Amino acid sequence: MEGARIARLELRRKDLRFPFPEGLEARAAGRRIVALGRRAKYLLIDLDDGTTIISHLGMSGSFRIETGPVTDAPGEFHHARSKDEKHDHAIFHLEGPAGPSRVIYNDPRRFGFMDMAERTALEVNPFLFGLGPEPTGNELSAAYLARRFAGKAQPLKSALLDQKNIAGLGNIYVCEALWRSHLKPTRAAASLVTKTGRPTQQMELLVSSIRDVIADAIKAGGSSLRDHIQTDGSLGYFQHSFSVYDRESLPCRTPGCGGTVARIVQAGRSTFYCPVCQK
């Protein structure tokens, strides 16, 4: 998509999870895509007029690429992807060096959405406003989390999933980071902060574990649960390295622990942890 010109943006319905921005088709037509980016779980499509299309996949959304007369999704998916055209809701008709192509947004459940904003005003956009630092960015530190967690009785796992504390950190990697740092997901977030507001050594280990988990997952190409694949069609393999996630009733992988991975539900999400070595 980068460098391509949007010959036409075709919207086949008025809304997804929310209505499409008024005039989105006309505003995108003829514009060149200068860059693709990401903020938390939002895809950012920067156009040459200073505007940005903001896209979120929701639960079932996906983009597929079509070139020429052949209709196909790139690569083999772990589970069948929807290519039913009745779920094709937005089509970017592109013109680029390799010729015409179509990038098609398909969403059977329509939980995804698109918005448009001035690039200089992204931080005040309703979807992006108030998001915390990225888990791989320099802004995330033990001192920062100590300020956010001080005085909070909220369970540690819930605090880590709060996008206002850390942007884009999801259920799988929170479970894995808590296991690596030997922290129980139900303990109070404030328990990692001293009375003087300083981060404990456990907080320092937690931040380090978050970074390590994300780095290892990126190196492995992500986690191919359900239907996630990379843009070149290959699967991610980090799921083969899970230490606790989706390993209920299996032995804990902490050397010498001897515990068994348990599963509980927190705020409607499955949490996997070791009751023995996570305190």
VMD Tcl script that draws the C-alpha trace (Angstrom):
set ca {
  {0.00 0.00 0.00}
  {2.85 2.42 0.71}
  {3.48 4.63 -2.28}
  {0.33 3.54 -4.08}
  {-2.41 5.91 -5.21}
  {-5.99 5.30 -4.13}
  {-7.85 5.37 -7.44}
  {-11.09 4.74 -5.58}
  {-12.26 3.76 -2.12}
  {-15.40 1.66 -2.42}
  {-17.66 1.45 0.64}
  {-20.38 -1.16 0.27}
  {-22.37 -0.16 3.33}
  {-22.84 2.92 5.49}
  {-21.31 1.52 8.63}
  {-19.36 -1.21 10.39}
  {-19.24 -1.06 14.17}
  {-19.69 2.69 13.74}
  {-20.75 4.73 10.68}
  {-18.01 5.50 8.18}
  {-16.87 9.15 8.38}
  {-18.91 11.43 6.15}
  {-17.27 11.89 2.77}
  {-14.59 9.24 3.36}
  {-14.80 7.90 -0.21}
  {-14.38 11.34 -1.79}
  {-11.64 12.42 0.60}
  {-9.58 9.26 -0.04}
  {-9.99 9.21 -3.84}
  {-6.85 10.29 -5.67}
  {-4.72 10.43 -2.55}
  {-1.34 8.72 -2.31}
  {-0.50 6.52 0.68}
  {2.74 7.90 2.08}
  {3.14 5.58 5.07}
  {1.58 2.84 7.15}
  {1.86 2.91 10.91}
  {0.34 1.56 14.10}
  {-0.79 2.90 17.44}
  {-1.87 0.27 19.97}
  {-4.21 -2.01 17.95}
  {-5.05 0.61 15.32}
  {-3.69 0.58 11.77}
  {-2.78 4.07 10.53}
  {-2.84 4.82 6.80}
  {-1.18 8.19 6.19}
  {-2.24 10.07 3.04}
  {-0.41 12.78 1.13}
  {-2.85 15.52 2.15}
  {-2.01 15.27 5.84}
  {-4.95 13.05 6.80}
  {-4.84 9.55 8.27}
  {-7.30 6.69 7.89}
  {-7.60 4.85 11.20}
  {-8.64 1.20 10.97}
  {-9.40 -1.39 13.65}
  {-10.02 -5.04 12.79}
  {-12.36 -5.76 15.69}
  {-12.84 -9.50 16.29}
  {-13.22 -10.87 12.77}
  {-11.90 -8.22 10.39}
  {-9.13 -8.88 7.88}
  {-7.50 -7.35 4.84}
  {-6.77 -9.42 1.76}
  {-4.93 -8.47 -1.40}
  {-6.15 -9.10 -4.93}
  {-4.17 -8.45 -8.10}
  {-5.45 -9.15 -11.58}
  {-8.37 -11.53 -12.14}
  {-7.39 -14.05 -9.44}
  {-9.09 -13.80 -6.09}
  {-7.01 -15.28 -3.31}
  {-5.82 -14.59 0.20}
  {-2.04 -14.60 0.72}
  {-0.72 -17.85 2.19}
  {-2.47 -20.63 4.05}
  {-4.51 -19.73 7.12}
  {-4.67 -21.81 10.29}
  {-8.45 -21.53 10.04}
  {-10.45 -20.65 6.96}
  {-10.59 -16.94 6.28}
  {-13.76 -15.32 5.07}
  {-13.65 -14.55 1.36}
  {-17.41 -14.36 1.08}
  {-17.96 -11.17 -0.87}
  {-21.06 -10.26 1.10}
  {-18.65 -9.49 3.96}
  {-16.38 -7.30 1.78}
  {-17.28 -3.89 3.17}
  {-14.45 -1.60 2.05}
  {-12.21 -1.92 -1.02}
  {-9.13 0.19 -1.69}
  {-8.65 0.23 -5.47}
  {-4.94 1.03 -5.79}
  {-2.58 2.04 -8.56}
  {1.09 1.34 -7.95}
  {4.39 0.43 -9.66}
  {3.31 -3.24 -9.88}
  {0.01 -2.32 -11.51}
  {-3.55 -2.14 -10.18}
  {-4.50 -4.02 -7.01}
  {-7.28 -4.19 -4.48}
  {-6.92 -4.26 -0.72}
  {-10.20 -5.55 0.63}
  {-11.52 -5.23 4.16}
  {-13.70 -8.23 5.05}
  {-15.54 -8.42 8.37}
  {-18.33 -10.99 8.94}
  {-19.18 -9.72 12.44}
  {-18.61 -6.03 11.63}
  {-16.88 -5.28 14.93}
  {-14.14 -3.37 13.13}
  {-14.35 0.26 12.05}
  {-12.64 3.06 10.13}
  {-12.19 6.71 10.94}
  {-10.34 9.65 9.39}
  {-8.44 12.42 11.13}
  {-5.79 15.06 10.56}
  {-2.38 13.54 11.25}
  {-1.50 16.42 13.56}
  {-4.61 15.73 15.65}
  {-4.30 11.97 16.11}
  {-3.57 12.22 19.82}
  {-6.93 13.89 20.44}
  {-8.89 11.51 18.22}
  {-11.58 9.78 20.36}
  {-10.16 6.33 19.57}
  {-6.52 7.23 20.26}
  {-6.91 9.79 23.02}
  {-5.47 8.80 26.38}
  {-3.65 5.68 25.22}
  {-0.64 4.71 27.29}
  {2.89 4.16 25.98}
  {3.71 1.31 23.64}
  {5.06 -1.85 25.33}
  {8.24 -1.62 23.23}
  {8.74 2.14 23.57}
  {11.17 4.02 25.77}
  {8.32 5.63 27.71}
  {7.39 2.35 29.37}
  {9.42 2.02 32.57}
  {9.04 0.70 36.08}
  {8.86 4.27 37.39}
  {6.02 5.07 34.97}
  {4.01 1.99 35.99}
  {4.60 2.77 39.64}
  {2.94 6.15 39.14}
  {0.01 4.49 37.34}
  {-0.43 1.63 39.82}
  {0.07 3.49 43.09}
  {-2.93 3.02 45.37}
  {-4.78 0.74 42.94}
  {-6.46 -2.37 44.31}
  {-7.23 -3.42 40.71}
  {-5.91 -6.91 39.85}
  {-2.49 -6.76 38.27}
  {-3.56 -8.47 35.05}
  {-6.49 -6.08 34.56}
  {-4.20 -3.10 35.11}
  {-1.79 -4.36 32.47}
  {-4.60 -4.86 29.95}
  {-5.89 -1.32 30.53}
  {-4.95 0.50 27.32}
  {-4.60 3.75 29.24}
  {-1.71 2.20 31.17}
  {-0.03 0.33 28.29}
  {-1.26 0.54 24.70}
  {-1.62 -2.61 22.65}
  {-0.62 -5.19 25.26}
  {-3.00 -8.15 24.88}
  {-4.19 -11.12 26.89}
  {-1.65 -13.68 25.71}
  {1.44 -11.59 26.34}
  {0.24 -10.34 29.71}
  {-0.17 -13.94 30.87}
  {3.30 -14.80 29.58}
  {4.95 -11.71 31.11}
  {3.38 -12.35 34.51}
  {4.64 -15.94 34.42}
  {8.16 -14.82 33.53}
  {8.17 -12.33 36.39}
  {6.58 -14.87 38.81}
  {3.69 -12.55 39.62}
  {0.17 -13.73 40.41}
  {-2.38 -12.11 38.09}
  {-4.91 -11.52 40.86}
  {-2.63 -9.58 43.20}
  {-3.25 -5.86 43.60}
  {-1.46 -3.62 41.14}
  {-0.40 -1.37 44.03}
  {1.52 -4.24 45.62}
  {4.37 -3.54 43.18}
  {4.77 0.02 44.45}
  {6.57 1.00 47.66}
  {5.04 3.29 50.27}
  {7.15 6.11 48.86}
  {5.79 5.53 45.36}
  {8.86 3.80 44.01}
  {8.74 0.63 41.89}
  {9.71 -2.59 43.62}
  {12.24 -5.02 42.18}
  {9.28 -7.13 41.10}
  {8.01 -4.19 39.06}
  {11.43 -3.83 37.43}
  {11.33 -7.53 36.53}
  {7.79 -7.21 35.17}
  {8.72 -4.39 32.77}
  {11.75 -6.35 31.60}
  {9.57 -9.44 31.10}
  {7.03 -7.47 29.03}
  {9.78 -6.31 26.70}
  {11.29 -9.80 26.45}
  {7.97 -11.47 25.68}
  {7.17 -8.97 22.91}
  {10.69 -9.31 21.45}
  {10.49 -13.11 21.46}
  {7.03 -13.04 19.86}
  {8.18 -10.68 17.10}
  {11.20 -12.87 16.43}
  {8.89 -15.89 16.10}
  {6.55 -14.03 13.74}
  {3.68 -13.60 16.18}
  {1.18 -16.10 17.50}
  {-0.98 -17.84 14.90}
  {-4.03 -18.50 16.98}
  {-7.20 -18.74 14.93}
  {-6.44 -16.94 11.66}
  {-3.51 -14.58 12.18}
  {-0.78 -14.71 9.55}
  {1.95 -12.39 8.39}
  {1.76 -10.30 5.24}
  {3.92 -12.75 3.29}
  {1.49 -15.57 4.07}
  {3.63 -17.34 6.68}
  {2.37 -18.28 10.11}
  {3.74 -17.08 13.43}
  {5.19 -19.70 15.73}
  {5.35 -18.09 19.17}
  {2.37 -20.19 20.27}
  {4.75 -23.18 20.32}
  {6.74 -21.36 23.01}
  {3.87 -20.46 25.34}
  {4.80 -21.13 28.94}
  {1.34 -20.74 30.48}
  {-1.19 -19.45 27.96}
  {-3.61 -22.19 26.88}
  {-1.63 -24.78 28.92}
  {-4.22 -25.51 31.61}
  {-3.45 -28.69 33.62}
  {0.04 -29.01 32.11}
  {3.26 -28.83 34.16}
  {4.69 -25.39 34.84}
  {7.84 -24.77 32.82}
  {9.67 -22.92 35.59}
  {12.67 -25.12 36.46}
  {12.16 -26.91 39.77}
  {8.64 -25.51 40.29}
  {6.58 -28.69 40.09}
  {3.34 -26.73 39.79}
  {0.47 -27.17 37.35}
  {-0.86 -24.40 35.12}
  {-4.35 -23.24 36.18}
  {-7.01 -21.25 34.37}
  {-9.28 -18.61 35.87}
  {-11.55 -15.98 34.32}
  {-10.92 -12.29 34.93}
  {-13.24 -9.69 33.43}
  {-14.48 -12.26 30.94}
  {-10.97 -13.20 29.76}
  {-9.12 -16.45 30.38}
  {-6.07 -16.11 32.60}
  {-3.44 -18.87 32.74}
  {-0.87 -18.95 35.54}
  {1.03 -21.21 37.92}
  {-0.38 -21.07 41.48}
  {2.94 -22.37 42.85}
  {5.63 -20.07 41.47}
  {3.54 -16.97 40.74}
  {3.05 -15.08 43.99}
}
mol new
graphics top color blue
foreach p $ca { graphics top sphere $p radius 0.5 }
foreach p [lrange $ca 0 end-1] q [lrange $ca 1 end] { graphics top cylinder $p $q radius 0.2 }
display resetview
